[in-house]
Amino acid sequence: MKDELQDTKDFLQDISDQIHYFVSANVPNDLVLTCQIILKFLFLAGFVYVIDFIFKILVNTIFKFFFDKEKYPVLKSIYQSRITNSIVHLGALNFAEYALKSVFWRHPKSFELLGLIVSVAIIFVIAGMLFRALTALRNYFVIKQDFYKIMALNAISESVKIFGIFILTVVGICVIFGIKGGTILGSLGAITAVLVLVFRDTILGFVTGLHVATSKNMKVGDWIGIPKYNIEGNIADISLLTTKITNFDKTVSTIPTYDLLTTEIKNLQIMSESNTRRIKKSIYFNINSFKFLNDEEINRLKDINLISEYLEGKSIEIRKEKESLAHNDKIVNGRQLTNIGVFRYYAQKYIENDPDIDQKGVVMVRQLDITPHGLPLEIYCFANDSKWERFEQIQADIFDHLLVASKEFDLQVMQVAVKV
């Protein structure tokens, strides 16, 4: 091995000497030194690039043909992130550091500057390798479809990249100007408040990313609603600083990531996963159309199949109660059937018999507080299909029927008159 290294060293020195004498013979004396250093540097850079290129192809070819990336997700994530490229770059730069003295042995005064350039390049390559390692870790969890860990890793990796670039800059300055790191760090302590202000969104995004990932209350792909911004759609991406949401109208909304921690978020994904979606809608009736039902009207309504047994049972029950009441000829005395009450029962039975309604969930028809527009009769249930188009059809079919059926009960649906 030592003999091979010595042969390489002798080879580089021979090429260097040839460049040296060629420049001396063909370049004016005042430019000889500059041209010699530039040409030797270009030769060394080209030689290192060729070595890097060859080994990069060799290593990636080995990964591609001799490892089953589908069977071994770790190897696949490493291959996709190109960590191997950074390792090859590091090896090539180490060779360049070794070869400097062989190529520039006639110019010892240039060793310090050239060594500094190589050292800075090594720092950048090591930083890039660390960043690619984070990418490889993320790729691994993408393959495993572990979205919560991907989210946490995004927050960590992007924060590390931002602070890593900052630290890398400090280290580079120290290397280039020969400044001690403690001197710079000591100066930074005096401007901590400024740094916190500058990196405020980064810190908040980092905390939010970890919180969302550990609490597992939402992830990329979830269907969410944000009342504050009147946004409803699917989460497309959660990064350190911003979160992208693809709205149902095909537009894209972007909000600060820390809003996921400080703003009310409705996660509607459970409806998609359970394939159910809530119907919560009211019909407003004119109170002046409400009335007690007489025997003739009750007999007419008994022809409606869903409520015939109910009306028969209630009629017998009310008739027996009235026998013991004084002034039982007055309809207001004692219990009595009303058109709004019977219609409410009819609506309840109708949705209970609708095959498009999830009968395992809440199925309810209820009265809400009276408003200036009348009495709201709310239908509360869950459609057994969460797809938007199908859900709207199910909901519309229910209310189409109930709005028309209310006429059979002599009920008047409120309609706000428009002034022309």
Salt bridges, closest charged atoms under 4 A:
ASP17 OD1 - ARG106 NE 2.81
ASP52 OD1 - HIS89 ND1 2.54
GLU70 OE2 - LYS76 NZ 3.31
ASP146 OD2 - LYS149 NZ 3.76
ASP201 OD1 - ARG200 NH1 2.99
ASP222 OD1 - LYS219 NZ 3.09
GLU273 OE2 - LYS219 NZ 3.97
GLU297 OE2 - LYS291 NZ 2.62
GLU312 OE1 - LYS302 NZ 2.86
GLU317 OE2 - ARG335 NH2 2.33
GLU321 OE2 - ARG335 NH2 2.59
GLU352 OE1 - LYS349 NZ 3.41
ASP356 OD1 - ARG390 NH2 3.11
GLU378 OE2 - LYS280 NZ 3.28
GLU378 OE1 - ARG366 NE 2.63
ASP410 OD2 - LYS291 NZ 2.94
ASP410 OD2 - ARG300 NH2 3.70
